[in-house]
């Protein structure tokens, strides 16, 4: 197999994916816990800054990784197949809804 035909995502991309999953789960648990606490300015301002900074950092790292790392060939082919099927399905549904 040549280096040009990648069949898997880069480990950095996989790690970022699971990091985002873990952080979303942690955010849900933290939100459930914090919903019982009173809303005070001392709690809300630092939390907003922390969430915004973390989101921007993850977005920037993910964007840079996506630009620099190659995309697997199989993922591109699967995406095209899915889009073709979903396009046919949505066209068929729209056509049926007209009549």
C-alpha positions, 0 to 999 in steps of 0.5 A: 500500500502506498503512502498516498492512499490512507485508509484510516484517520490520523491518530491526532484526529481520532484523539481530538474526536474522543476528547470532544466526546469526553468534554461534551459528556463532562459539560452535560454532567457539570451543567446538571450539577450547576443548574442547582446552584444560584446564578451569581455574577461570580460564577457566571463570568469566569464560567463563560470565559472558560467555556469560550476559551476552551471552545475556541482552542479546540476549534483552532486545533481541529481546523489546523489538524484538518488542513495539515493531515490527509483525509482517508480515501475510504471516508471520502468515498463513503461520504459521496455514497451517503450524499448521493443516497440522501439526495435521491431520498430527499428528492423522492420525498419532495416529489411525493409531497407535491402530489 
